[in-house]
């Protein structure tokens, strides 16, 4: 496994779910990780962790083949097939290990 940078201390990195080359010559990898007692997906650009939601989020205005996104500044667009593969992998791992996904991205603690 390549050396990864800026990985949060509470994150255990597992397998690569998808890898793609972006137009700006960056390599984006979405990896399966264990964090907060559950399996999640995490975005890495050129082996550097990028914070963002733990699973792909739908785009407000899909463009071309891109229907979902991950990461915050920068974010990476994903096709519906890529998003489905990531969601299936995260869901399967949580199911096999009897964990329940608690997705709190974008929710306030009111």
N, C-alpha and C positions, 0 to 999 in steps of 0.2 A: 504494500500500500504506500502511496506517495505521502510525503510529509505534509500534514495539514496545518494551517495557520489560523489563529484567532478562534480556536475551538473552545467554547465555554467549558469551565471546569466540571460542570454537572452533566456533560454530554458524553455518551459513549457512542462512537462512530462504528457502524456495522458495515453493510454492503452498499455498493453503488446500485441504484435503481435505474437511472438513466444518465447518459452522458451525451452532450451535444456540443458542436462547435458553433459559436455565435458569429455574426457578421464582423464583429470587431476583433476577430482572432482570439477571443477568450474561449476557454473551455468551461462549460457549465456542467456540473455534476449534481444530481439530486441523490443524496445518500440516505439510507435508512439509519436512524439513530435512536438511542434510548435516552429519553430525557423526561424529567418530571414524572417518573414511574410509568411511562407509556412509550410505545414506539411512535416515532414521528418521521417526517421527511425534513431534510435540511439541505439548503442550497450552498454550494461551494463554487466560486469563480476562480479559476486558476489556483485551486487548492486552498483558497481562503474562504472561511465561513462568512456567509452573509445572513444577517438576521432577517426574520420575516415569519410568515405564518407556518405552522407545522404541517400543513397540507396545502395543495394547490387551491387557489381561490379563483372563482369565475371573473373574467374581465367584464367591466361594465359595458364596454363597446368592443366586442370581438372584432378582430381585423384579420382578414384572410383565413388562414388555417389556425391562427392563435385564438384560443378560447379561455385560457387560464393563465395565472401568473404565480410566481413565487419570488421572494426576496424583496428587500426594501432598499432603494437607492444603491445600486440599480436593481431593477426587477427584471426577471426573465420570463418571456412569453412561452407558453406551452400549448401544444395541440391537445385536442380532446383525447386522443389516444395516449399521449404521454401522461396527461393528468389522470386518466383512468388507470393506467399501469401503476402510477405512484399511489393512488388511493387504494387500489387492490392490494399492493404490497404492504402498506401500513396497516390496513384492516386485517389482512391475513396474519401478520405477525402479532398484532394485539389479540386476535382471536385464539391463536395457537398457544399463546402464553397467558391466556385468561386475564387480559388487561382491557380496560375500557378507555377509549379515546375521549379525552376532555379537551375540546377545541375552544380555547378562550380568546383567540385572536380577534381583536377589534371590539371586544366586549368590555364595557365599563363595570367597575365593582360598586355600582350604586346601591 
